Amino acid sequence: MRVQQRRQKDIGSRQIVAEPALDGGPARVLALDVGEKRIGLAVSDELALTALSLETYHRVRVRDDVAHIGRLAATHQAALVLLGLPLNLDGSEGPQAAYVRDFGHRLETRAGLRVGYWDERLSSVEASSILAAQPHGGRREKGDIDRVSAALLLQEYLDAQRAGGVE
């Protein structure tokens, strides 16, 4: 499987930001919405058509976090770990984007994972709206937004890949 780096390119209202593309057909992708306290996770189906919400991981320390993500990637046979990159509204990278890139670098170097980034601007706002529209079967947990955000960014990536926006 070959990995390519892409320059920034507009796709609809989102932007692809230096993400590796998968060649050789569908492969599972593990998506992360990385926060300081929690990581929302989603995984694609075997055909890379649909994003499935997976879990919210409550962070312990970086070493444990990387090991957990590594185990999940192996369990789900993920060829790519896609991290949501929280860009500023003007498209620039701020401190939180640097934090996510640092975590991605650790996943690459410590766990040997293939890592890519996807613009996740406003995904938490969209996830909150989706959850607010759902009938409340009980109390919502903070991690619900993280998990739904991960599924949203992964679905956008998968849709762009099918549309040819990701090479």
N, C-alpha and C positions, 0 to 999 in steps of 0.2 A: 504494500500500500504506500503510495507516494503522498507526501505532504507538500503543499505549495503555500507560500505566503502571498497574500494579495494586498495591493494598495487599497486605500479607502475608496469605496464605490457606493453611490446611492442606490438603494433598492427600496422603492416606495418611500415610506416615512422613516425607515431605519437605515442604518449604515453598517456595512460589513467592515470590521476592524481587524485586520491582520489575523484572520482565522485560517487554520489549515483546512483544506478541502479534502474530502475523501475520494480517492479514485478506486476503480475496480468494483463498483456496485455498492448496494446498501450495506451499511454497517451500523451497529448500535452506537449511540452517542449518549454520554452521561453529561447532564447540564447542572451547573452549580450557580446559585445565587448566594454569593459570599458576603456575609456580614461579620461583624466583630464578635457577636454572641452566638449566631446560628448560621447554618448553611442549608438553604433549601435545595433539594435534589429532585431531578426528573431524569427519566431515561426514555430513549426512543424504542419503538417496537423493532422486531428483527428486520423489517423492510424499510426502516427509516422513514415511515410515513406519519406516525403519530407520536406525540409526546405524552408520556404517562407520569403523573406525579408520583414521586417515590417516598420521600421522607423529609423530615426536618432534623438535621443533626445539630445537637447542642454542643458547641465547641468546648474543648478541654484545654489543650495546648497544641501548638502547631505540629509537633511530632505525632501526636495522637490523631489529629485531624487528617494529616497526610496519609497515615496508615489506614484510617477508616475509608477515605476516598479511594485509596489503592485497592483495598479489599472489595469495595463496591464495583469498581471498574472491572476487576477480575471476575467477580460473580456474574455480572451482567455482560461480560465479554465486550466491553466498550472499546472501540478503536480510537475514540476521541473523547477528551474531557473538555467541554465547552464552558467557559466561565463568563458570566454576565459582566460586562465592563461598564461601570456606572460613569458615563461621560457627563460633563456639564451640558447644559442646554445649548451652548454655543459650539459643542463638539470637542472642546478641549478636555484634557485629562487633569483631574484634580487629585487631592490626597487619597480619596477612596479608590480611584482607579489605580493609583500607584500601589496601594495596599493589595488590591486584587491581582495585579501583575506580579507582585512579589510572591503571593501565595501560589500563583500559577507556575512561577519559576521553581518553587520548592516541590510542586507536584512533578515537574519534569525531572529535576535533578535527584530528588530523594526517592520517588516512586517509579521513575522511568515511564511516566505517562505522556502521551501526546496531548498537548494542550492548545486550545484556541480560544479566541475572545469574540464576544458578540455584544454589540451595543444594546444595553438594557435600559436606556433612558425611559423613565416613567413606567417601567414594568410593575413596580410596586403599587403605583397609583392605579394602574389597570387591574392588577390582582385584587386590590381592595374593593374596586367597583364590582368586579365579578362576584366576590364573596358577599358583598352587601346585597346583591340582587338574589342571592340564594335564600331559600327558607331556612330559618335558624332552627336546627335540631338541638341546639344546646349552645354552650358558651364557645366562642371562637378563641383559638389560641394564637399567640403572636406568630408561631411558626407556620400557620396556615398560609399567610401572605408570602412567606419565603418559598414555600413549596410550590404554590401556584405561580409565583414569579418565575421560578426555574422552568416550569412547564411551558409558560408563555414564551420565554426567550428561546427555548428549544424548538417549539412549534414554528416560530418565525424562521429560525435557522433551517429547519427541515423544508419548509415551504419555499424559501429562497433557493435552497439547493435543488429542489425539483424544478423550479422555474428557470434554472440555469444561471442564477445570480451568484452562485458559489461554484468556482471551478475546482 
